[in-house]
Amino acid sequence: MNIALLGIERIGDDLLALRRIIHHHAPLCGLDTADAASVRQFMNGTFPSRAALNPDSLRACREMRAMLILLLRLEASTSEDLGFDAICRLWQHHNEILARYRIPNCHHEGMAPDAMLAGSAQA
């Protein structure tokens, strides 16, 4: 399916929502999204040692890993379907939404595409 058919507005809203969920729940899994090496290890299935001691924590880490992979795949698919110019407009729209709601720019929190994609190269 061509993601471009969904429209940039919907894609932007959905990606932002997914990023918010990840940003909110990452600390619960012991994941520092600002640390590309930690994100890479997490995506490779190396969770904090405390996760192995608690089945609920382990489940949460697995769900977080799945959300990170989903985010990366959506971003990659969106980039391929929309092309470079459209993806630049999408990021501009993304940043405008953040500014409108006075949400700190996620880029400095390790959530920029380049930081996240650094983890996907190892996954």
N, C-alpha and C positions, 0 to 999 in steps of 0.2 A: 504494500500500500504506500502510496506517495504521501508522506507526512505534510507536504505543502498544501494538500487539499484541505487539511484541517484549519489552516489559517494561522498566521503569525500570532494573533492575539491569543488564541487558545493554547498554542504551544508555549508561549511565554508564560501564561498563567500557570499551566501545568508544571513546567520546569521550576518555576519559582516556588510553587507549593511543595514539590518534591525536595527542593533544596532546603526549604524551611523545616520540613520534617527531619531531614538528615541532620541539619544544624542543631535542632532541638534535642534529638535523641542520641547524637554521637557521644556526648559526655557520659551518658548512662551506660554506654558500652566501653568506656575508657578510651575512646578514639578522639585524638586531636586532629581535626580536619585541616588545621593550619600546617601540619607536619606531613609533607608528601611521602616521606619514608614510612611513617606510621600508617598512612592510608594505603600505601602499596602493600605493606605486610598484612594489614587487615583484609584487604581484598584477596590476598593469597591464602586466607584462612587462618592466619596466625592471630588469635585473639588474646586478650589479656589473660593471665593465668587464673585470675579469680573467676573467669567465665566457665572454666572447666569444673569448678566446684559447685556451681549452681545451675541446674537445668534451665531455669527461667532466664538467667543471664546469658547462657549459651544460645538459647533460642533467639533472644534479642540481638545478639551479635550476628547470628546467621541472617536474621531479617535485615539488619543494618547493611551487611555485606550485599545482600540481594538488592537493596535500594541503591547502593552505590553503583553496582553493576548496571542496574536499570537506568540510572541517571547518565552514565557514560554512554550506554547504547543509544539512548534517546538523543543525546547531544550529537553523537556521531551520525546517526541516521538523519537527524534534522540538518546537520551540516551538509551531508551528501545530497539530500533531496532539495534543499533550498538553494544551495550554492553559496559562494563566499559573500557576495553582496547582501543577500538576504540574511545570512547568519550574522553579519555585522549589524544589520538593522535590528535583528532579534536581541542581540546583546545591548544595543542602545536602548531598546524598549525595556529590557530587563532592568537596566540601571535607572531608567526613568521611574519605573515602578518602585524600586527601592527608595529613590529620593522622595517620591510622592508620599510614601508611608513612613519616611524617616527611619528606614531600616539601614543599618550600616552596610556599606558595600561589601558583599560577600567575598570579593576578590582578595581582600587582605586577610581573610579567614581561611585561605587555602581552598576556596571553592571555585576559583577561576578555572576555566576549561583546561588551561595548560597545566595547572597544578593537579587537577583530577586526572587528566590524561596521562600524566607521568605515572600514576598508579596503574592505569589500564595496560600500559605497555608490558608490565610484568605479570598481569593476570592471565 
